């Protein structure tokens, strides 16, 4: 697996840019922190730390030159060709939109292009929205690691999901079909994103 570098990943609906000073507007996102390790008031400290980090490698989601969300590639294991996407926080403009699906697509597709065998998605087992998003995208639920972490002073049970290299070509085609502009009428989907084999 080739190294994961801070590169721009561009799509029709959103661009993912390596975190940079021009993304300070992310401070405006103050909701959605329930299952993240940080709080909105931690932004300045988080931003400095996140910009310096290479694992996790943070990206800003940008629409019309406005930073509207953040996500990362993390836990990169090049020897075993495994990586994870996570630390996802979308602002209002990203939520329940083609841009949020495309942002996940860009990260996953990038990792498989780099030679990943397995891409992981993990979340707090109480985070029903994140679990539903993983399944909708095509990740397979693998189970729950009990008391896996301590987050904000509380035990976290972690739900694990994975997507494998041999599954990606068919799933990739399904996501691209869903992202096609012809699938949307004034921003509303005509056909939902289905699990591969249900289309």
N, C-alpha and C positions, 0 to 999 in steps of 0.2 A: 504494500500500500504506500502510495506516495505521500509526502508530508502535506499536512493541512496548513495552508498559508492564508494570510489575510487578503483575500481577493474580493472584488465586486461580483455579485451574482445578480444578473438582471433578468427580469421577466416583463411581461406585458402590463401587469397590474402593480408590481412592486419591485424595488431594488433593495438588495441586501448589501450594505456597505460596512466595511470594518469600522468599528467604533472610533470616532474622531471628534475633535472639538466642535465641529459644526452640528453635532448631534445632541448638544446640551438641551435642546427642546424636549428630549425624553423626560425631563424633569416634570413636565406637565401631566404625565400619566400617574395618577394617584390611586387608581383602583386596580384590583386584581392581584394584590399582594398576599392574599390569605395563605397560599401554600408556598410562597417563596421565602428564602432565608432572610431577606432584607425587608425594610419598611420604606415607604415613600420619603420619610425624613432622612434616610440614610443616603440619599441620591449622590451628594457630592463625594462622599467617601467611596461609595460603590463605583462611581464613574471613573475616578482615578485608578482604583484597583482593577476594574474591568478593562480599561484601556491598556494597562500594562500586561494583562494576562494573555498567555497563548494557549492555555488549556485550563479553563474554558477559553475559547476564542469567540468573542462577542461581535455580533453584527447589529446594526441599526436597520430596521425596516423603514424605507423612505418612499413616500408617494408625493409627487409634485414638489420635490425638494423639501418636504416636511418630514421629520422623523416621527414615526407613528407607532413604533414598537421595537422590541428587542428580542434576540434569541441567540443561541450559541451552539457551537460544536464542542463537545467535551469528552473526557475520558477516552482519548484516542490511544488505541493499542495497535500500533503499526505492525508488530510482529504477528499478531493474530488477526489483523485486518478487521478490527471492530472499532466503532465509534458511536457516540450517542448525540442526539440533539436534545436541547433542554433550555432551562432558564427562560422560557418563553413568557413574554409579557406584551400583550397587544393593547394599544389604545383604542378608543371608541371607533376610529376610522377603519381599523383592521378587523374588529370582531365580526364574526359571521359574514365574511366577505370573501370574494374570490382571491383577494390579496393575501389573506391569511393562509388559505390552502396553497397558493403559489409559493409563499415564503417557505412553508414546510417542504414543498416539492423541490425548491431550489437547493435547500440544504441536503436533503436525502439524495437527490440526483448527483450533486457534487461529490458526496462521499462515495457513492458507487462508481462514479467516473474515476475517482482516485484509486479505486481498487478494493474498496471495503467488501467483505464477505457478509457482514452483519451490521445493521444499524439499529440502535436501541432507542426506546422511548421509555422513560421512567417517570412516575409521578406519585404523589401522595395517594394512597388508596381511597381516601375520602374525596378526592378531586374528581367528581363524576364527569365534569365537562372535559377535562383532559383525557380521561379514559375513553370517553365517547369519541373525541377527536382522533385519538390514536387508531381506534377500530375503524372509524369512517375512512381514514386515509389508507388503511390496508395493513396496519401492524397487527401481529398476532399476540394475544394475551398469553403470557407464560406463567403467571402466578404472582403471589404476594410474598415479599420478604418481610417477615414480622419484626417489629422493633429494629428496623434497618438503620435508622438515623435518629438523631435528636435535632429537631428544627424548632427554633424559637422556644426552647425549653421543654418541648413536648416530644413524646415518642412518635415516630413516623413509620407506619407500615408502608412499604413501597410496592406499587404495582409495576410489573415489568412487561414490556412489549418488545417485539422484534420484527424486523423485515429483512429478508435474506436476498443475496445477490441473484439467485435463480428465480426468485419471485418478482423481482423488480421489473423486468421488461414488460410483462403483462400488466402489472399494476401501474407502471409508468404510462402506458398507453391509455389506460382508463382515466387517470388523472388528467392527462393532456386533453382527452375528449371532453371531460367535464369543464376544463378551463377555457375551452374554445368560446369566443365571444358569441357564437350562434346559440350557445346554451343559455344565454341570459337575455331577459326582456326587462329593460329598465332596472338592471341590477339584480333581478330575481331569477333564480335558476329555473330552467324548464324541466330538467331531469336531475335527480339527486345523484350524488357520487355513491355508487354502489360497490359492494365488495366484488372483487374479480370473480367472474363466473355467474354473477347475478344480472349482468347487463343485458 
